[in-house]
Amino acid sequence: MRLIPKQFENIKKEVEHLELKSADNKEYLDARHSMSRDDGFGFAVYDEVSDRDVYGRIRKLRELKNLLENAIIIENPNSDIIELGSEFKLEGRNYIYTLVETTSGLNLGSDVKYVTLNSPFGRAVLGKEAGDSIEYTVKGRNKKITKKISEIIKKDSYGFEQNEGPVLKK
């Protein structure tokens, strides 16, 4: 899975958080099994909802660890075309869009809008340049949307947008 650095760091933090809870999860499960009660037919009865929550966290921890182990970190490409990891703007919009493979580990309520590669919008912008028009259809609507790419944000090797950052005085 290809991830932008922000995703990788957020997923790493989530794994650390879930690992802290894993000791509690083990103690909980051990306690649950020792506290089970007989249902009268010789079967042990547990609190299934709580058990599902714990097993769900354990499963999520495994999935996130696997994602991190197999992740390929992609930086914002310094390119004139939109590719995975590119940040760009659309004409008439104040948002910065970032093209990503998945939204796992991203804060979706932020000022940056994440566009997945497999979405109609993502497929439409892939390979486009500033000034190009894109057209796509939103799933569930029979309406074509046409937009123009106003800017592709390039960053230097220090992570500053071009024409941004410290000014060096001679």
C-alpha positions as CSV (number, residue, x, y, z in Angstrom):
1,M,0.0,0.0,0.0
2,R,1.3,3.4,-0.9
3,L,0.9,6.0,1.8
4,I,1.8,9.7,2.2
5,P,4.0,10.5,5.2
6,K,1.1,12.0,7.2
7,Q,-0.9,8.7,6.8
8,F,2.1,6.6,7.9
9,E,2.7,8.7,11.0
10,N,-1.1,8.7,12.0
11,I,-1.3,4.9,11.5
12,K,1.9,4.5,13.6
13,K,0.3,6.5,16.4
14,E,-2.9,4.5,16.2
15,V,-0.8,1.2,16.5
16,E,1.0,2.6,19.5
17,H,-2.4,3.5,21.1
18,L,-3.8,0.0,20.4
19,E,-0.7,-1.7,21.7
20,L,-1.1,0.1,25.0
21,K,-4.6,-1.3,25.2
22,S,-3.5,-4.8,24.2
23,A,-2.3,-5.6,27.7
24,D,-5.7,-4.5,29.0
25,N,-7.4,-6.6,26.3
26,K,-5.5,-9.8,27.4
27,E,-6.3,-9.2,31.1
28,Y,-9.9,-8.6,30.1
29,L,-10.2,-11.8,28.1
30,D,-8.5,-13.8,30.8
31,A,-10.9,-12.4,33.4
32,R,-13.9,-12.9,31.1
33,H,-13.2,-16.6,30.7
34,S,-12.7,-17.2,34.4
35,M,-15.9,-15.3,35.1
36,S,-18.1,-17.1,32.6
37,R,-21.3,-18.6,33.8
38,D,-23.0,-21.8,32.9
39,D,-26.2,-21.4,30.9
40,G,-27.7,-24.5,32.4
41,F,-27.0,-26.7,29.4
42,G,-23.2,-27.0,30.1
43,F,-22.2,-24.1,27.9
44,A,-20.2,-21.1,29.1
45,V,-21.9,-17.7,28.6
46,Y,-19.8,-14.5,28.0
47,D,-20.6,-10.9,27.3
48,E,-20.4,-11.2,23.5
49,V,-20.6,-7.5,22.8
50,S,-17.5,-6.7,24.9
51,D,-15.6,-9.7,23.6
52,R,-16.4,-8.6,20.0
53,D,-15.0,-5.1,20.8
54,V,-11.8,-6.5,22.2
55,Y,-11.4,-9.0,19.3
56,G,-12.2,-6.1,16.9
57,R,-9.4,-4.0,18.4
58,I,-7.0,-6.9,18.2
59,R,-7.9,-7.5,14.5
60,K,-7.5,-3.8,13.7
61,L,-4.1,-3.8,15.4
62,R,-2.9,-6.7,13.2
63,E,-4.3,-5.1,10.1
64,L,-2.6,-1.7,10.8
65,K,0.7,-3.4,11.7
66,N,0.6,-5.3,8.4
67,L,-0.2,-2.1,6.6
68,L,2.8,-0.3,8.1
69,E,5.1,-3.3,7.4
70,N,4.1,-3.3,3.7
71,A,3.8,0.4,3.2
72,I,5.6,2.4,0.6
73,I,6.0,6.0,1.6
74,I,5.4,8.5,-1.2
75,E,6.4,12.1,-1.0
76,N,4.6,14.9,-2.8
77,P,6.0,14.5,-6.2
78,N,7.7,17.6,-7.7
79,S,6.0,17.1,-11.0
80,D,3.9,19.1,-13.5
81,I,1.4,16.3,-13.7
82,I,-0.9,14.9,-11.0
83,E,0.2,11.6,-9.7
84,L,-0.2,9.7,-6.4
85,G,0.8,12.0,-3.5
86,S,0.3,15.2,-5.6
87,E,-1.4,18.2,-4.0
88,F,-3.5,20.4,-6.3
89,K,-6.3,23.0,-6.4
90,L,-9.3,23.4,-8.6
91,E,-10.5,26.6,-10.1
92,G,-13.1,28.3,-7.9
93,R,-12.3,26.2,-4.8
94,N,-10.2,27.1,-1.8
95,Y,-9.3,23.5,-0.9
96,I,-6.1,21.7,-1.4
97,Y,-6.7,18.2,-2.7
98,T,-4.3,15.3,-2.3
99,L,-4.4,12.2,-4.4
100,V,-4.0,9.1,-2.2
101,E,-4.4,5.4,-2.6
102,T,-6.5,5.0,0.6
103,T,-7.9,7.4,3.3
104,S,-6.7,5.1,6.1
105,G,-5.0,7.2,8.8
106,L,-6.1,10.5,7.4
107,N,-8.1,13.2,9.2
108,L,-11.0,13.6,6.8
109,G,-12.4,16.7,8.5
110,S,-9.3,18.8,7.8
111,D,-8.8,21.7,5.3
112,V,-7.0,19.3,2.9
113,K,-9.4,17.1,0.9
114,Y,-8.2,13.6,0.1
115,V,-9.1,12.0,-3.2
116,T,-8.7,8.3,-3.6
117,L,-7.1,6.9,-6.7
118,N,-10.0,4.6,-7.4
119,S,-12.7,7.2,-7.2
120,P,-14.2,8.8,-10.4
121,F,-12.6,12.1,-9.4
122,G,-9.3,10.5,-8.6
123,R,-9.2,8.7,-12.0
124,A,-10.2,11.9,-13.7
125,V,-7.3,14.0,-12.3
126,L,-4.6,11.3,-12.6
127,G,-2.0,12.4,-15.2
128,K,-3.5,15.9,-15.7
129,E,-1.6,19.2,-15.6
130,A,-2.5,22.7,-14.3
131,G,-5.0,24.3,-16.8
132,D,-6.5,21.0,-17.8
133,S,-10.2,20.4,-17.5
134,I,-11.5,17.2,-15.9
135,E,-14.9,15.6,-16.3
136,Y,-16.3,12.9,-14.1
137,T,-19.6,11.5,-12.9
138,V,-20.5,11.1,-9.3
139,K,-21.7,7.7,-8.3
140,G,-25.5,7.6,-7.9
141,R,-26.0,10.8,-10.0
142,N,-26.4,11.0,-13.7
143,K,-24.7,14.4,-13.7
144,K,-21.3,15.0,-15.2
145,I,-19.1,17.4,-13.3
146,T,-16.5,19.5,-15.1
147,K,-13.7,21.3,-13.3
148,K,-10.5,22.9,-14.2
149,I,-7.2,22.3,-12.4
150,S,-5.8,25.6,-11.3
151,E,-2.6,24.6,-9.7
152,I,-0.3,21.7,-8.9
153,I,1.5,22.4,-5.6
154,K,5.2,21.5,-5.9
155,K,7.4,21.2,-2.9
156,D,11.2,21.4,-2.7
157,S,13.3,18.8,-0.9
158,Y,12.7,20.5,2.4
159,G,8.9,20.3,2.1
160,F,8.4,24.0,1.4
161,E,6.1,25.0,-1.3
162,Q,7.9,26.7,-4.1
163,N,8.4,30.4,-3.3
164,E,7.7,29.7,0.4
165,G,10.0,29.1,3.3
166,P,12.9,31.0,4.9
167,V,14.6,33.7,2.9
168,L,18.4,33.5,3.1
169,K,20.1,36.8,3.3
170,K,23.6,37.2,1.9
